[in-house]
Amino acid sequence: MPKGFLYLTRFFTGIAFALVCIASYAGVPSPQPPKIPAKAWLLIDHNSKSVLAEHNADKPLPPASLTKLMTAYLLFEKLSAGKFKLGDPVKISFKAWNTKGSRIFIRPETWVIAEDLIKSMIVRSANDATLALVEHVAANEEAFVAEMNARAQTLGMNRTFFKNATGLDQSGHYSTARDLSRLASALIRDFPDYYKLFSIKEFTYNNIKQYNRNALLWRDKTVDGVKTGRTRSAGYCLIVSAKRNNMRLIAAVIGAKDENSRVEAGQKLLDYGYRNFETRLLYAANNPATMVRVWKGDSDVLPLGVTDNLYLTLPRGWHAKLRARLTVKEIQYAPIRYGQKVGTLSLDLDQEPFTEYPLVALKEIKVGNILQRTIDNIRLWLQLRNGESG
């Protein structure tokens, strides 16, 4: 079994619930992951957050231009908040023009439309375009990098620290395969419309056709992003995402030896995941899994379920062996707030306990008026009396 296979963590009502690792369940098959010649790699399911295979996923390493995923995340935040627009003209500074690494050779003291710079940053990984955008939305690169590090913390990227917005090698600039995969997943989740920019295979700027460095966009029609990177210290890096039959996987490869190695590694990880695993939506967000009686409230029926879509990834064929058990306290009294834990959703796999989720209230029930409370008091008294006499 790959290390860390299927550690599941879901968030309901603002509280993190760590679930059981299926690796500890002896009856589950153990598909061998492919051999990946890279310093670190990771394969996750986007919806369930399940880890399907990993190696050195928490080792801090230079991330090269995968750094630009965080740069893009912040730029998309600012676009969504109306702080700048795709049609904005952006003035090119001498610092942006003179930056090192991959460039589209924009001239200093000229103006370029923000959308062209964003496409250049994503498709060609252009450092000059990236720095021009950063200077357009922040006081300077240092101020923007401070925002990057703050956002990394809120996204749970606890083994990441940025020193620049482009990914150029710099002492103390590092991340991990797990953190970067978490970032890629957040991009897809939070900015689905802007994420489509990562699927652009080519675009023309200044009469020059620019091609996306992510070769898997041509090789695998189910791939729709995300980003490549390369520096002397980092080696060849890649984060790639694909969607097949409503199952989205994200593969991260850090420190491959050459272009072909990172492409092969990304393809092998994706194929391994789709061949061996299956993700299903068990319960939809805010869709009642059951209904229970509530006493002394302004309503006597309470729907229970989950407030986020509940996905589960299992080896292929194992979903048929899954059974759910709902446990709720026999008597529920108002008031009950939306999202309040009321019971437990337990899953058995192959007739053995597997994992648990909180079962929460899907609507608020306030304390009833005096008539409702009086009627329920009488009903409860009669119920208790009949139970005792029985």
Order of alpha helices (4+ residues) and beta strands (2+ residues): beta-beta-beta-beta-alpha-beta-alpha-beta-alpha-alpha-alpha-alpha-alpha-beta-beta-alpha-beta-beta-beta-alpha-beta-beta-beta-beta-beta-beta-beta-beta-alpha
